[in-house]
Amino acid sequence: MKRYRLSLLVAVVLSFVLWAGPTQANPEGGLPEEDKALRPVKHILVLVNSGVGWEAMRQTYTPTFNELAKESVKIDRLVGVYPPVNPEALAALVTGATPGRYSSPESQKTQGESVFQVFSNQGLSTLVVANDAENLTPAFAGFKHKVLVADATDQGLSDQGMAQWKNLKPFATLVVFSGPAQAAKMYGAASQAYLKAITETDRQVSRWVGLLKETGIYDDTLLIVSAEHGIAVNGKDEGTVDKELLLPFIMRGPKIKAGITLPPARMIDLSPTLAYLSGCRMPAQAEGDVLWNALLPRPDLNQETLYEKRVKDLSRQNLELTRGAYRLAEDKLTIDARVADLQEQKSLMQATTEERDRSIASLEQKVRWQRYLIGAIVVIAVIGFLVEYFVLRKRFLMFD
């Protein structure tokens, strides 16, 4: 009887373990994946480390970023846009469109609709916290609430931004830390001041994360830590493109996987992903795609379907890149033909110029000889006149 009861107890325990196993807490130590996949996004917090490239972040002391990466989706090198400067780069991040699509060639001002404008139009509260800098503010159109502080440190910016955030509890918040970009501008991207500024920004990220936990909405918040552009160390060296174009990126929160690293993706994919996870439409000019491979599967969207969607989007991107490369190749052929034509015209002009120079030199030579001839004739005439004068004078004068 005892043996039967013991066997029954073991069977019950094993059944419970097998039943509970699939719903164990995920790597972030938070909600089970099933609950997390269905949990709605109640807040969005985007923290932008301005001027911090992927390599700079990797080589700098950033404990908060590294700890968050363990419970987040981390993208191995987010690909930014060209030109790697603001407001173009920051606008690309919030609009999901490349600069050529949302900028006016005449004004060079951003005109694209940002994902934060989409949220505002849906009646959701939005907040931007940043320096009141000329190269940033063009990207801040459409925010309902703004904390723009001139010449503020990242700590001072966080102090004022967090105070406003506590009062508003906005749905979507964008915080732009300009400390690293300013340090690189003043002291160079290879300076200790630049590296310290990155570490200080990481400390401010920790403060914002602490605020989310303190208010009890950490698990309800979609948190993104990234950058809009990097900075090259020594001007246009061989690694300039990587330093300016490749960026750090982590994302954690509802509906998002945890503790994985994804292949490179585009910065313009962020806004469409935020819009999708929030149940809103895409920004009007958005060119990016949803990061399907970063999402947790759910009953109506299994893992295989998510990967199929991502592969489909990547295939379309590859097709667009191939078309772009084809057009560039055609343009190159056209340009090469024009260059060859210009070279031919230049050669003809050079030949014509040389012929003209030879003609001018020949004419100058003829004119010179004519001058010599005229001079000789004049000299002979003068000599003849003098001879004739003396001969006639001696013949017709009565005296010597």
Stockholm file with secondary structure:
# STOCKHOLM 1.0

chainA/1-400         MKRYRLSLLVAVVLSFVLWAGPTQANPEGGLPEEDKALRPVKHILVLVNSGVGWEAMRQTYTPTFNELAKESVKIDRLVGVYPPVNPEALAALVTGATPGRYSSPESQKTQGESVFQVFSNQGLSTLVVANDAENLTPAFAGFKHKVLVADATDQGLSDQGMAQWKNLKPFATLVVFSGPAQAAKMYGAASQAYLKAITETDRQVSRWVGLLKETGIYDDTLLIVSAEHGIAVNGKDEGTVDKELLLPFIMRGPKIKAGITLPPARMIDLSPTLAYLSGCRMPAQAEGDVLWNALLPRPDLNQETLYEKRVKDLSRQNLELTRGAYRLAEDKLTIDARVADLQEQKSLMQATTEERDRSIASLEQKVRWQRYLIGAIVVIAVIGFLVEYFVLRKRFLMFD
#=GR chainA/1-400 SS CHHHHHHHHHHHHHHHHHHHGGGSBCTTSSSBHHHHHHCCCCEEEEEEETTCCHHHHHTSCCHHHHHHHHTSEEESSEECCSSCSTTHHHHHHHHSSCHHHHBCTTTCCBCSCCHHHHHHHTTCCEEEEEECCTTTGGGCTTCSEEEEETTCCHHHHHHHHHHHHHHHCCSEEEEEECHHHHHHHHHCTTSHHHHHHHHHHHHHHHHHHHHHHHTTCGGGEEEEEECSCCCCSSSSCTTHHHHHHEECEEEESTTBCCSEEECCEEGGGHHHHHHHHHTCCCCTTCCCCCCGGGBCCBTTBCHHHHHHHHHHHHHHHHHHHHHHHHHHHHHHHHHHHHHHHHHHHHHHHHHHHHHHHHHHHHHHHHHHHHHHHHHHHHHHHHHHHHHHHHHHHHHHCSCC
#=GC SS_cons         CHHHHHHHHHHHHHHHHHHHGGGSBCTTSSSBHHHHHHCCCCEEEEEEETTCCHHHHHTSCCHHHHHHHHTSEEESSEECCSSCSTTHHHHHHHHSSCHHHHBCTTTCCBCSCCHHHHHHHTTCCEEEEEECCTTTGGGCTTCSEEEEETTCCHHHHHHHHHHHHHHHCCSEEEEEECHHHHHHHHHCTTSHHHHHHHHHHHHHHHHHHHHHHHTTCGGGEEEEEECSCCCCSSSSCTTHHHHHHEECEEEESTTBCCSEEECCEEGGGHHHHHHHHHTCCCCTTCCCCCCGGGBCCBTTBCHHHHHHHHHHHHHHHHHHHHHHHHHHHHHHHHHHHHHHHHHHHHHHHHHHHHHHHHHHHHHHHHHHHHHHHHHHHHHHHHHHHHHHHHHHHHHHCSCC
//
